[in-house]
């Protein structure tokens, strides 16, 4: 039961990350959070893409956890 809840939470957080990625990046700018200042810096479009990618990974991980908890695997 615990793993089912963990999986659903991961799916919810991942979907929120995919949906609100531009707002998340904008909030990071407002709070002064910037990526590591190396030779090249990430553009905002790249940061949004990375945030969406992390959301997709969270959704896929959540789906796996839910499938495992209900006995598919």
ABEGO torsion letter per residue (X at the ends): XAAAAAAAAAAAAAAAAAAAAAAAAAAAAAAGBBBBBBABBBBAAAAAAAAAAAAAAAAAAAAAAAAAAAGAX
